[in-house]
Amino acid sequence: MEISDLQYASEKLTQFKSEYQIDIVPDWGEGSDGTWQNGKWTRDELDKLHGFVGLLAGAMGGSDNFVKNIGGAQVKKENIGTHGGEALAHQVSFSENRTVTAWTTVHEFAHAWDANKSWQLSVALERYTSGRTNYIFGLLTRWLGRSDAGLFGPEDIPGRHGRLPGCNAAGYFYGDKPSGSDWNFNRKEDFAESVAMYIGWRKNNDLSAWAEARIQLHLLENRVNDPRFGIDNWADYKKYFYPEEGDYARTKRWQFVDELMSGKIKLT
């Protein structure tokens, strides 16, 4: 953040707080030596982040519902390794080494929403889609050679990334058709990805191109190099991820998030 942007940034932080109860941790200002420190945030990123949060708030029915669902959050940029973002209840972190994107923003705030509800949203999604989590059975599946991953991890070759049901670290046997899966897929990641897919699917917003690409990916032939997702046996996975007539809105995940956003799904 440049010193010339200080007033604008201060007003934007006030806007985040008043609309969404989001506290952006500023890392710009006067340093210990008296000189100005620009920090990791830029004016452009703050603008875009506000718009990205607005996409989620709009799907929820407005800022009041967003505040109710998220319960307030502190947001900062920091060193989080290879991750683009991380989230817990009332806390969202973005990588200091990357530009904040729409997908990462919605994904991480979906995690924060889930965490604020004691992770019961992802449990509800798992049940709604007829999935289950069983680490032991997942391990047994891999041990018996019925997996597309190694016993304790994926392999960096096509067809060995752990995309099949249960062939992941969590032993998560997803039901219906998610938009994709890999070794790190579990019900929490499933929920966050499902929220992002719902908001982006054919809505002509900042998430839409990526959402469409995740579905069209599985029309490729095996070992085709996709510029976004790399090389894999895409055709072999089509039956697990490609929705009826290529329309993500015909999946149980879209239906679940739609009912959740509209208030039809109530947690006990």
C-alpha positions in Angstrom: 0.0 0.0 0.0 1.5 3.3 -1.1 1.3 6.3 1.3 -0.8 8.1 -1.3 -3.4 5.4 -0.9 -3.6 5.7 2.9 -6.9 7.6 3.1 -8.5 5.3 0.5 -7.4 2.2 2.3 -8.6 3.5 5.7 -12.1 4.1 4.2 -12.1 0.6 2.5 -11.2 -1.0 5.9 -14.1 0.9 7.5 -16.4 -0.3 4.7 -15.3 -4.0 5.2 -16.1 -3.6 8.9 -19.4 -1.9 8.6 -20.8 -4.1 5.8 -19.4 -7.5 6.7 -17.8 -7.3 10.1 -14.5 -8.1 8.5 -11.3 -6.7 10.0 -8.5 -6.4 7.5 -5.2 -6.5 9.3 -3.2 -3.6 7.9 0.5 -4.3 7.4 1.4 -0.9 5.9 2.3 2.3 7.8 5.2 3.8 9.5 7.9 1.3 10.4 10.1 1.3 13.6 12.7 3.4 11.8 10.2 6.1 10.9 10.0 5.2 7.2 6.9 4.2 5.3 6.3 0.5 4.9 4.1 -0.4 1.9 3.0 -3.8 3.2 1.6 -6.8 1.3 -1.8 -5.5 0.4 -2.4 -3.3 -2.6 -5.2 -0.9 -3.2 -6.3 -3.0 -6.1 -6.4 -6.1 -4.0 -8.6 -4.5 -1.4 -11.0 -3.4 -4.1 -11.2 -6.9 -5.6 -11.5 -8.6 -2.3 -14.5 -6.4 -1.4 -16.1 -7.5 -4.7 -15.3 -11.1 -4.2 -16.8 -11.1 -0.6 -19.8 -9.4 -2.1 -20.4 -12.4 -4.4 -20.8 -14.7 -1.4 -22.8 -12.2 0.6 -25.1 -11.7 -2.4 -25.7 -15.5 -2.7 -26.5 -15.5 1.0 -29.1 -12.8 0.6 -27.1 -9.7 1.7 -24.6 -8.5 4.2 -26.8 -9.1 7.2 -27.0 -12.8 6.4 -23.3 -12.8 5.7 -22.5 -11.4 9.1 -24.9 -13.9 10.7 -23.3 -16.9 8.9 -19.7 -15.9 9.2 -19.9 -14.3 12.6 -17.2 -11.7 11.8 -13.6 -12.5 10.7 -10.1 -11.2 10.9 -8.4 -11.2 7.5 -4.7 -11.0 6.8 -1.9 -11.8 4.4 0.9 -14.0 5.7 3.3 -16.8 4.9 1.2 -19.9 4.7 3.5 -22.1 2.6 2.1 -23.4 -0.7 -1.5 -22.7 0.2 -3.4 -19.8 -1.4 -5.5 -19.4 1.7 -6.5 -20.9 5.0 -9.5 -20.4 7.3 -10.9 -21.2 10.7 -13.9 -19.7 12.5 -13.5 -15.9 12.4 -10.1 -16.0 10.8 -9.1 -16.0 7.1 -5.5 -15.9 5.8 -4.3 -15.3 2.3 -0.8 -16.1 1.0 1.5 -13.1 1.0 3.1 -14.5 -2.1 0.0 -14.5 -4.3 -2.6 -12.1 -5.5 -6.0 -12.8 -3.9 -8.4 -14.4 -6.3 -12.2 -14.7 -6.4 -12.1 -18.5 -6.1 -9.8 -18.5 -3.1 -11.8 -15.8 -1.4 -15.1 -17.6 -1.7 -13.5 -21.0 -0.9 -11.9 -19.7 2.3 -14.9 -17.8 3.5 -17.0 -20.9 2.9 -14.6 -22.7 5.3 -15.0 -19.9 7.8 -18.8 -20.3 7.5 -18.5 -24.0 8.0 -16.2 -23.5 11.0 -18.5 -21.0 12.6 -21.2 -23.7 12.5 -18.9 -26.2 14.1 -18.2 -27.8 10.7 -21.8 -29.1 10.5 -22.3 -27.7 7.1 -19.8 -30.0 5.5 -21.3 -32.9 7.5 -24.7 -32.0 6.2 -23.4 -31.9 2.6 -21.8 -35.3 3.0 -25.2 -36.8 4.1 -27.2 -34.9 1.4 -25.0 -36.4 -1.3 -24.9 -39.9 0.3 -21.2 -39.8 1.0 -19.3 -41.1 4.0 -15.9 -40.8 5.7 -14.1 -43.9 6.8 -10.4 -43.7 7.1 -9.9 -47.4 7.8 -12.0 -48.5 4.8 -10.2 -46.0 2.6 -6.8 -47.4 3.7 -8.1 -50.9 3.1 -9.3 -49.8 -0.4 -5.8 -48.6 -1.2 -4.1 -51.7 0.4 -6.2 -54.0 -1.8 -5.1 -52.1 -4.9 -8.5 -50.7 -5.7 -7.2 -47.1 -5.6 -5.8 -44.6 -8.0 -3.2 -43.5 -5.4 -0.4 -45.1 -3.4 -1.0 -46.6 0.1 0.0 -43.4 1.9 -0.1 -40.7 -0.8 -0.6 -39.8 -4.4 1.9 -40.4 -7.2 2.9 -37.6 -9.6 1.8 -39.5 -12.7 -1.6 -39.6 -14.6 -4.2 -41.7 -13.0 -2.5 -41.8 -9.6 -3.6 -38.6 -7.9 -6.3 -40.1 -5.6 -9.4 -38.8 -7.4 -11.6 -41.9 -6.9 -14.1 -42.1 -3.9 -12.3 -42.9 -0.7 -8.8 -42.8 -2.4 -7.7 -39.8 -0.4 -6.0 -39.0 2.9 -9.3 -38.8 4.7 -11.0 -41.9 3.4 -13.8 -39.6 2.1 -16.1 -41.6 -0.1 -18.0 -38.7 -1.8 -21.4 -39.3 -3.2 -23.0 -38.0 -6.4 -20.6 -35.9 -8.5 -18.3 -33.3 -7.1 -16.6 -30.9 -9.6 -13.3 -32.7 -8.9 -11.3 -34.5 -6.3 -7.7 -35.4 -5.4 -5.7 -36.8 -2.5 -6.5 -33.8 -0.2 -10.3 -34.0 -0.9 -12.5 -34.4 2.2 -16.0 -33.2 3.2 -14.7 -29.8 4.3 -13.0 -29.2 1.0 -16.0 -30.5 -0.7 -18.2 -28.0 1.0 -16.0 -25.0 0.2 -15.6 -26.1 -3.4 -19.3 -26.7 -3.7 -20.1 -23.1 -2.5 -17.6 -21.6 -5.0 -19.0 -23.8 -7.8 -22.6 -22.7 -7.0 -21.8 -19.0 -6.9 -19.8 -19.2 -10.2 -21.9 -21.7 -12.2 -23.2 -19.8 -15.3 -23.5 -16.6 -13.3 -21.1 -14.5 -15.5 -19.0 -13.4 -12.6 -15.4 -13.7 -11.5 -15.8 -17.4 -10.6 -17.7 -18.5 -13.7 -14.8 -19.2 -16.0 -13.0 -21.4 -13.5 -16.3 -23.2 -12.6 -17.0 -23.9 -16.3 -13.4 -25.1 -16.8 -13.7 -27.6 -14.0 -16.6 -29.3 -15.7 -15.4 -29.1 -19.3 -12.1 -30.6 -18.1 -13.6 -34.1 -18.1 -14.5 -33.9 -21.8 -10.7 -34.1 -22.6 -9.0 -37.2 -23.7 -6.6 -39.0 -21.4 -3.2 -37.4 -20.9 -4.1 -34.1 -22.5 -2.3 -31.2 -20.9 -4.9 -28.7 -19.6 -3.3 -25.3 -19.0 -5.2 -24.9 -15.7 -5.1 -28.4 -14.3 -2.2 -30.2 -15.9 -2.1 -33.8 -17.2 -4.3 -36.7 -16.1 -6.5 -39.5 -17.4 -9.4 -37.1 -17.8 -11.7 -39.3 -19.9 -11.4 -42.1 -17.3 -12.7 -39.8 -14.6 -15.6 -38.4 -16.6 -18.2 -40.7 -15.0 -17.2 -39.5 -11.6 -17.3 -35.8 -12.2 -19.1 -34.8 -15.4 -22.7 -33.9 -14.5 -25.8 -34.8 -16.4 -25.8 -32.9 -19.8 -22.7 -31.0 -18.5 -24.9 -28.9 -16.2 -23.5 -28.6 -12.6 -27.0 -27.3 -11.5 -28.2 -30.9 -11.9 -25.9 -32.2 -9.2 -26.9 -32.8 -5.6 -24.1 -30.4 -4.5 -25.7 -27.5 -6.4 -29.1 -28.4 -4.9 -27.7 -28.6 -1.4 -26.0 -25.2 -1.6 -29.1 -23.7 -3.2 -31.3 -24.9 -0.4 -28.7 -23.8 2.2 -28.6 -20.3 0.8 -32.4 -20.0 0.6 -32.8 -21.2 4.2 -34.5 -24.5 3.4 -31.8 -26.5 5.2 -31.8 -26.0 8.9 -29.1 -27.3 11.2 -30.2 -28.8 14.5 
